Amino acid sequence: MELEEAKRAVIEGARRLVASALVARTWGNISCRVGEDHFVITPSGREYERLTEEQLVVVRLDDLGWEGSIKPSSEKGIHAAVYRERSDVNYVIHTHQEMASLASQLGEPLPVPPLYQDLLGHTITTAAYALPGTKALKERVGRLLSAQPHSALLMTRHGALCFGSGLDETYAIADGLETVCTEVIHARAPLLATFKEPPVPAILAKRTETGGVESCTGELKALSDALLDPRSPYSHILLLSSDEVITCMEKVQVLSAYLDDFAQIAGPKLTVMESSDALPSLLSAAKGRDALLIRGIGALCMGGTHADAEAVATLLQKNCKAALLALAVPSVKPLPLLDTYLMRFVYKKKYSKLAAATK
């Protein structure tokens, strides 16, 4: 494929990633093969809604090198591994889609129903856990690719990798994978099948253009006002009171990070607080985190923009489902605590600043 055509396809694909909820914010990436020796990929830390062709990065297959000041996705290595192994593949999509991410925690081959075998093959395999963007993850994905998976694989606690000859086909693979993983998760954790579509998070408080705060009335007003203190990095607070979040808080005292995107954007772990806790205790629980859990009320999701707060809500919802899955399947464990702090540090110091630079 010619470079300009490939860039247009990647821009279209990136916007479809967001519109289809296969990614939140910058989690996930898409690439397209260009000739025999290169591929074009989404950049690191840029919002896909605002992405332009000039921000895409052309990467060499042989040494992963690129030119220019914009860095390619940190997962360029696993994209390159697919293109090297499969000459028939022209598109690679890495997603953090919800049910595939949950299924990745099982760490076992997933049988594919006959209806989806033409699209996905007979089995979905899972690469062992490694920190995102690392050589270890690339090597573990590479070992699975050498076994010739049909069109998709999972990465433990990280997400999915889907690949095909055309863009529409690759999206169909991602959609089919989500359906298959949903069936698996609901069979292993029937409670998750009982939840309805989550409500849209409600705006609890936001900072005005003049620096003041518009906040709710009632028991959360003092807390909201304090969280949006002028020294705070936040400008928006959303309240998420989905069945999954409320149920999870009834069952756990500490919500650990089961998925790497949650660790990065919300924090390594969240203590479940009580509505009767004193304001200083609630503020202390929120320190260094982008969410605050209050039993019986819901999750306060905070961000520098409304979109940032929405991303926190999306990932918190998914991580609550992961925690409920762990209660049903004891083999599912949280991420190593040290890894969660490392991922959070890297995100706050690197990726969030890259995203902010493009606003």
C-alpha positions as CSV (number, residue, x, y, z in Angstrom):
1,M,0.0,0.0,0.0
2,E,1.2,3.5,-0.7
3,L,2.1,5.7,2.2
4,E,-0.6,8.4,1.8
5,E,-3.3,5.7,1.4
6,A,-2.0,3.9,4.5
7,K,-2.1,7.1,6.5
8,R,-5.7,7.8,5.6
9,A,-6.6,4.3,6.6
10,V,-4.9,4.6,10.0
11,I,-6.6,7.9,10.7
12,E,-10.0,6.3,9.8
13,G,-9.1,3.2,11.9
14,A,-8.0,5.3,14.9
15,R,-11.4,7.2,15.0
16,R,-13.2,3.9,14.7
17,L,-11.3,2.6,17.7
18,V,-12.7,5.4,19.8
19,A,-16.2,5.4,18.3
20,S,-16.6,1.7,18.9
21,A,-15.3,1.9,22.5
22,L,-12.4,-0.5,21.7
23,V,-10.1,2.0,23.4
24,A,-10.3,4.7,25.9
25,R,-8.2,7.8,25.4
26,T,-4.8,6.7,24.0
27,W,-4.9,3.0,25.1
28,G,-4.6,0.9,22.0
29,N,-3.0,1.5,18.6
30,I,-3.4,0.8,14.9
31,S,-1.0,0.3,12.1
32,C,-0.9,-0.4,8.4
33,R,1.8,-2.1,6.3
34,V,3.6,0.2,3.8
35,G,5.5,-1.8,1.2
36,E,7.7,-4.7,2.3
37,D,9.9,-2.8,4.8
38,H,7.8,-0.3,6.7
39,F,4.5,0.3,8.5
40,V,2.7,3.4,9.6
41,I,1.4,3.5,13.2
42,T,-0.4,5.9,15.6
43,P,1.9,8.0,17.8
44,S,2.5,7.6,21.5
45,G,0.2,9.5,23.9
46,R,-1.8,11.4,21.3
47,E,-5.6,11.7,21.4
48,Y,-7.1,9.8,18.5
49,E,-10.1,12.2,18.1
50,R,-7.6,15.0,17.1
51,L,-5.0,12.9,15.3
52,T,-3.7,14.1,11.9
53,E,-1.8,12.4,9.2
54,E,1.2,14.5,10.0
55,Q,1.3,12.9,13.5
56,L,1.5,9.3,12.2
57,V,4.9,7.7,12.3
58,V,6.5,5.5,9.6
59,V,8.5,2.7,11.3
60,R,11.1,0.4,9.7
61,L,10.4,-3.3,10.1
62,D,14.0,-4.4,10.4
63,D,15.2,-2.2,13.4
64,L,12.0,-0.3,14.5
65,G,13.7,2.9,13.6
66,W,11.8,6.1,12.6
67,E,12.4,9.7,11.7
68,G,11.1,12.9,13.1
69,S,10.3,14.2,16.6
70,I,7.0,12.4,17.1
71,K,7.5,9.0,18.8
72,P,5.5,6.0,17.5
73,S,3.4,3.9,19.9
74,S,5.4,2.0,22.5
75,E,3.8,-1.2,21.2
76,K,5.4,-0.8,17.8
77,G,7.4,-4.0,18.5
78,I,4.4,-6.3,18.6
79,H,3.0,-4.7,15.4
80,A,6.3,-5.4,13.7
81,A,6.3,-9.0,15.0
82,V,3.0,-9.6,13.3
83,Y,4.1,-8.1,10.0
84,R,7.3,-10.1,10.0
85,E,5.5,-13.4,10.7
86,R,2.5,-12.9,8.5
87,S,3.0,-11.6,4.9
88,D,-0.8,-11.7,4.4
89,V,-1.5,-9.1,7.1
90,N,-1.8,-5.5,6.2
91,Y,-3.5,-4.1,9.4
92,V,-2.8,-4.6,13.1
93,I,-5.0,-3.3,15.8
94,H,-4.1,-3.5,19.5
95,T,-7.2,-2.8,21.7
96,H,-8.1,-2.7,25.3
97,Q,-11.7,-3.9,24.6
98,E,-13.5,-4.8,27.8
99,M,-14.4,-8.5,27.6
100,A,-11.2,-9.5,25.8
101,S,-9.2,-7.7,28.5
102,L,-11.1,-9.6,31.2
103,A,-10.6,-12.9,29.3
104,S,-6.9,-12.3,29.1
105,Q,-6.7,-12.7,32.9
106,L,-7.7,-16.3,32.6
107,G,-4.4,-17.1,31.0
108,E,-5.7,-20.2,29.2
109,P,-6.7,-21.1,25.6
110,L,-10.2,-20.1,24.8
111,P,-12.3,-22.3,22.5
112,V,-14.0,-20.5,19.6
113,P,-17.6,-21.5,18.8
114,P,-18.1,-22.8,15.2
115,L,-19.9,-19.7,14.1
116,Y,-16.7,-17.6,14.6
117,Q,-14.1,-20.2,13.6
118,D,-13.7,-18.9,10.0
119,L,-12.9,-15.4,11.5
120,L,-10.9,-16.4,14.6
121,G,-9.8,-20.0,14.1
122,H,-10.5,-22.7,16.6
123,T,-8.7,-21.3,19.7
124,I,-7.7,-17.9,21.1
125,T,-4.3,-18.1,22.9
126,T,-2.9,-15.7,25.5
127,A,0.6,-14.4,25.8
128,A,2.0,-14.5,29.4
129,Y,2.1,-11.2,31.4
130,A,4.8,-8.6,30.9
131,L,4.8,-4.9,31.4
132,P,3.4,-3.0,28.4
133,G,5.8,-1.6,25.8
134,T,8.6,-3.9,27.0
135,K,11.0,-6.3,25.2
136,A,9.6,-9.1,27.3
137,L,6.0,-8.5,26.0
138,K,7.3,-8.4,22.4
139,E,9.1,-11.7,22.9
140,R,6.1,-13.4,24.5
141,V,3.8,-12.2,21.7
142,G,6.4,-13.3,19.2
143,R,6.4,-16.8,20.6
144,L,2.7,-17.1,20.1
145,L,2.9,-15.6,16.6
146,S,5.3,-18.3,15.6
147,A,2.6,-20.8,16.3
148,Q,0.5,-19.1,13.7
149,P,-2.7,-17.9,15.5
150,H,-5.5,-17.3,13.0
151,S,-6.2,-13.6,13.4
152,A,-6.1,-12.6,17.1
153,L,-4.5,-13.3,20.4
154,L,-4.7,-11.9,24.0
155,M,-2.1,-10.4,26.2
156,T,-2.5,-11.1,29.9
157,R,-3.9,-8.1,31.8
158,H,-3.3,-5.9,28.8
159,G,-5.7,-6.5,25.9
160,A,-6.0,-8.0,22.5
161,L,-4.0,-8.0,19.2
162,C,-6.1,-8.4,16.0
163,F,-4.7,-8.6,12.5
164,G,-6.1,-9.0,9.0
165,S,-5.6,-8.2,5.4
166,G,-8.2,-5.4,5.3
167,L,-9.3,-2.7,7.7
168,D,-13.0,-3.8,7.8
169,E,-11.9,-7.4,8.2
170,T,-9.6,-6.5,11.2
171,Y,-12.5,-4.7,12.9
172,A,-14.8,-7.7,12.3
173,I,-12.1,-9.8,14.0
174,A,-12.1,-7.4,17.0
175,D,-15.9,-7.5,17.2
176,G,-16.0,-11.3,16.9
177,L,-13.3,-11.7,19.6
178,E,-15.4,-9.5,22.0
179,T,-18.4,-11.7,21.4
180,V,-16.5,-14.9,22.1
181,C,-14.8,-13.5,25.2
182,T,-18.2,-12.2,26.5
183,E,-19.6,-15.8,26.3
184,V,-16.5,-17.1,28.1
185,I,-16.6,-14.5,30.9
186,H,-20.3,-14.8,31.5
187,A,-19.9,-18.6,31.8
188,R,-17.1,-18.3,34.3
189,A,-18.6,-15.4,36.3
190,P,-22.4,-15.6,35.9
191,L,-22.9,-12.5,38.1
192,L,-21.4,-10.3,35.3
193,A,-24.1,-11.5,32.9
194,T,-26.8,-10.0,35.1
195,F,-25.6,-6.4,34.9
196,K,-27.4,-4.0,32.6
197,E,-25.8,-1.3,30.4
198,P,-24.0,1.1,32.8
199,P,-25.4,4.6,33.2
200,V,-23.6,7.6,31.8
201,P,-21.5,9.1,34.6
202,A,-23.1,12.2,36.0
203,I,-21.3,15.5,36.3
204,L,-20.7,16.1,40.0
205,A,-18.6,19.2,39.9
206,K,-16.5,21.2,37.5
207,R,-14.2,24.3,37.6
208,T,-15.5,27.3,35.7
209,E,-13.5,29.5,33.3
210,T,-13.2,32.1,36.1
211,G,-11.7,29.6,38.5
212,G,-14.8,29.0,40.6
213,V,-16.4,25.6,41.1
214,E,-19.9,24.5,40.1
215,S,-20.7,21.6,42.2
216,C,-23.6,19.4,43.4
217,T,-25.6,20.1,46.5
218,G,-25.9,17.7,49.4
219,E,-23.4,15.4,51.1
220,L,-20.8,15.4,48.4
221,K,-20.6,19.2,48.0
222,A,-17.8,19.8,50.5
223,L,-15.8,16.9,49.2
224,S,-16.2,18.0,45.5
225,D,-15.2,21.6,46.4
226,A,-12.1,20.3,48.2
227,L,-11.1,18.0,45.3
228,L,-11.3,20.9,42.9
229,D,-9.2,23.2,45.1
230,P,-7.3,25.7,42.9
231,R,-4.1,23.8,43.5
232,S,-5.6,20.6,42.2
233,P,-4.8,19.3,38.7
234,Y,-8.5,18.4,38.3
235,S,-11.2,20.4,36.6
236,H,-14.0,17.8,36.4
237,I,-15.5,15.2,38.7
238,L,-18.0,12.6,37.4
239,L,-20.0,10.2,39.6
240,L,-20.3,6.6,38.3
241,S,-22.9,4.6,40.2
242,S,-23.2,1.5,37.9
243,D,-24.3,-1.8,39.3
244,E,-20.8,-3.2,38.8
245,V,-19.2,-0.5,40.8
246,I,-21.7,-0.6,43.7
247,T,-21.6,-4.4,43.8
248,C,-17.8,-4.5,43.7
249,M,-17.6,-2.0,46.7
250,E,-19.9,-4.3,48.6
251,K,-17.6,-7.2,48.2
252,V,-14.1,-5.7,48.5
253,Q,-12.4,-3.3,50.9
254,V,-9.6,-2.5,48.5
255,L,-10.0,-2.4,44.7
256,S,-6.7,-3.7,43.3
257,A,-5.5,-3.0,39.8
258,Y,-6.2,-6.1,37.6
259,L,-5.6,-4.4,34.3
260,D,-2.7,-2.2,33.3
261,D,-4.7,0.7,31.8
262,F,-6.5,1.1,35.1
263,A,-3.2,1.1,37.1
264,Q,-1.9,3.9,34.8
265,I,-4.9,6.2,34.8
266,A,-6.7,5.6,38.1
267,G,-3.9,4.4,40.4
268,P,-2.4,1.2,41.7
269,K,-5.2,0.5,44.1
270,L,-8.3,2.2,45.6
271,T,-9.5,1.9,49.2
272,V,-13.3,1.7,49.5
273,M,-14.3,4.5,51.8
274,E,-17.6,5.1,53.8
275,S,-19.9,8.1,53.3
276,S,-19.5,8.7,57.0
277,D,-15.7,9.1,56.8
278,A,-14.4,12.5,57.7
279,L,-13.4,14.9,54.9
280,P,-9.7,14.7,55.6
281,S,-9.8,10.8,55.4
282,L,-11.6,11.0,52.1
283,L,-9.1,13.5,50.6
284,S,-6.2,11.3,51.9
285,A,-7.7,8.3,50.1
286,A,-7.9,10.3,46.9
287,K,-4.3,11.6,47.0
288,G,-2.3,10.3,44.1
289,R,-5.3,8.6,42.6
290,D,-7.8,9.8,39.9
291,A,-10.8,8.1,41.5
292,L,-12.4,7.8,44.9
293,L,-14.7,5.0,45.9
294,I,-17.5,5.6,48.4
295,R,-19.5,2.6,49.4
296,G,-23.2,2.8,48.6
297,I,-22.7,6.0,46.6
298,G,-20.3,5.2,43.7
299,A,-17.0,6.3,42.2
300,L,-15.9,9.9,41.9
301,C,-13.8,10.0,38.7
302,M,-11.5,13.0,38.3
303,G,-9.7,14.5,35.4
304,G,-8.1,17.6,34.0
305,T,-10.9,17.6,31.3
306,H,-14.3,16.1,31.0
307,A,-12.8,13.5,28.6
308,D,-10.1,12.6,31.1
309,A,-12.7,12.0,33.8
310,E,-14.8,9.9,31.4
311,A,-11.7,7.8,30.7
312,V,-11.2,7.2,34.4
313,A,-14.9,6.1,34.7
314,T,-14.6,3.7,31.7
315,L,-11.5,2.0,33.0
316,L,-12.8,1.9,36.6
317,Q,-15.9,0.2,35.3
318,K,-13.8,-2.4,33.5
319,N,-11.5,-3.0,36.5
320,C,-14.5,-3.5,38.8
321,K,-15.7,-6.3,36.5
322,A,-12.2,-7.7,36.6
323,A,-12.3,-7.8,40.4
324,L,-15.7,-9.5,40.3
325,L,-14.3,-12.1,37.9
326,A,-11.4,-12.7,40.4
327,L,-14.0,-13.5,43.1
328,A,-15.5,-16.1,40.8
329,V,-12.2,-17.5,39.4
330,P,-9.5,-17.6,42.1
331,S,-6.7,-18.1,39.6
332,V,-7.3,-14.4,38.5
333,K,-4.9,-12.3,40.5
334,P,-4.2,-8.5,40.6
335,L,-1.2,-7.0,38.9
336,P,2.1,-7.1,40.9
337,L,2.0,-4.0,43.1
338,L,5.4,-2.8,42.2
339,D,4.5,-2.9,38.5
340,T,1.3,-0.9,39.1
341,Y,3.3,1.9,40.7
342,L,5.8,1.8,37.9
343,M,3.1,2.0,35.2
344,R,1.4,4.9,37.1
345,F,4.7,6.8,37.3
346,V,5.5,6.4,33.6
347,Y,2.0,7.4,32.6
348,K,1.9,10.6,34.8
349,K,5.4,11.6,33.8
350,K,5.2,10.7,30.1
351,Y,2.0,9.7,28.3
352,S,-0.4,12.2,30.0
353,K,2.0,15.0,29.2
354,L,2.1,13.9,25.5
355,A,-1.7,14.0,25.4
356,A,-1.8,17.3,27.1
357,A,0.6,18.8,24.6
358,T,-1.8,18.3,21.8
359,K,-4.8,20.0,23.4
